[in-house]
Amino acid sequence: MIFTLLLFNQNNTVYLHVVTNGFPPESL
């Protein structure tokens, strides 16, 4: 999935953002 790829690409910050909003961070 997209957020999974972002997880491996970025750090746990992405995971936290996904958990909070449910979508990839707007920073990317």
N, CA and C atoms as an extended XYZ file, in Angstrom:
84
Properties=species:S:1:pos:R:3:atomname:S:1:resname:S:1:resid:I:1 pbc="F F F"
N         0.827       -1.202        0.000 N   MET     1
C         0.000        0.000        0.000 CA  MET     1
C         0.863        1.255        0.000 C   MET     1
N         0.255        2.392       -0.317 N   ILE     2
C         1.012        3.634       -0.430 CA  ILE     2
C         1.662        3.997        0.896 C   ILE     2
N         0.873        4.028        1.969 N   PHE     3
C         1.426        4.435        3.260 CA  PHE     3
C         2.517        3.476        3.715 C   PHE     3
N         2.434        2.222        3.277 N   THR     4
C         3.475        1.251        3.625 CA  THR     4
C         4.789        1.644        2.958 C   THR     4
N         4.713        2.046        1.683 N   LEU     5
C         5.909        2.473        0.961 CA  LEU     5
C         6.502        3.712        1.615 C   LEU     5
N         5.628        4.622        2.040 N   LEU     6
C         6.095        5.837        2.701 CA  LEU     6
C         6.761        5.485        4.017 C   LEU     6
N         6.228        4.442        4.673 N   LEU     7
C         6.806        4.007        5.944 CA  LEU     7
C         8.251        3.595        5.759 C   LEU     7
N         8.493        2.799        4.722 N   PHE     8
C         9.851        2.330        4.471 CA  PHE     8
C        10.727        3.457        3.932 C   PHE     8
N        10.106        4.398        3.233 N   ASN     9
C        10.852        5.518        2.664 CA  ASN     9
C        11.249        6.523        3.734 C   ASN     9
N        10.292        6.848        4.608 N   GLN    10
C        10.563        7.850        5.653 CA  GLN    10
C        10.830        7.159        6.975 C   GLN    10
N        10.444        7.814        8.077 N   ASN    11
C        10.664        7.243        9.410 CA  ASN    11
C         9.338        6.950       10.089 C   ASN    11
N         9.378        6.731       11.381 N   ASN    12
C         8.156        6.450       12.127 CA  ASN    12
C         7.207        7.643       12.119 C   ASN    12
N         7.730        8.826       11.766 N   THR    13
C         6.902       10.026       11.711 CA  THR    13
C         5.760        9.833       10.728 C   THR    13
N         6.067        9.171        9.615 N   VAL    14
C         5.047        8.903        8.607 CA  VAL    14
C         3.987        7.984        9.187 C   VAL    14
N         4.434        6.961        9.904 N   TYR    15
C         3.499        6.009       10.502 CA  TYR    15
C         2.564        6.716       11.478 C   TYR    15
N         3.140        7.585       12.304 N   LEU    16
C         2.346        8.328       13.279 CA  LEU    16
C         1.320        9.202       12.577 C   LEU    16
N         1.722        9.819       11.481 N   HIS    17
C         0.830       10.684       10.730 CA  HIS    17
C        -0.305        9.871       10.114 C   HIS    17
N         0.048        8.695        9.605 N   VAL    18
C        -0.969        7.812        9.007 CA  VAL    18
C        -1.964        7.364       10.060 C   VAL    18
N        -1.457        7.065       11.243 N   VAL    19
C        -2.334        6.627       12.334 CA  VAL    19
C        -3.257        7.754       12.767 C   VAL    19
N        -2.733        8.991       12.717 N   THR    20
C        -3.514       10.145       13.160 CA  THR    20
C        -4.531       10.570       12.106 C   THR    20
N        -4.078       10.703       10.869 N   ASN    21
C        -4.958       11.193        9.807 CA  ASN    21
C        -5.507       10.065        8.940 C   ASN    21
N        -4.726        9.016        8.771 N   GLY    22
C        -5.183        7.897        7.956 CA  GLY    22
C        -4.675        8.016        6.531 C   GLY    22
N        -3.901        9.062        6.276 N   PHE    23
C        -3.344        9.255        4.941 CA  PHE    23
C        -1.898        9.722        5.040 C   PHE    23
N        -1.146        9.579        3.941 N   PRO    24
C         0.257       10.011        3.928 CA  PRO    24
C         0.378       11.490        4.271 C   PRO    24
N         1.482       11.895        4.883 N   PRO    25
C         1.719       13.285        5.279 CA  PRO    25
C         1.747       14.230        4.080 C   PRO    25
N         1.308       15.458        4.309 N   GLU    26
C         1.281       16.433        3.220 CA  GLU    26
C         2.687       16.921        2.886 C   GLU    26
N         3.616       16.665        3.789 N   SER    27
C         5.002       17.101        3.578 CA  SER    27
C         5.571       16.461        2.321 C   SER    27
N         5.143       15.212        2.056 N   LEU    28
C         5.648       14.532        0.871 CA  LEU    28
C         4.859       15.001       -0.332 C   LEU    28
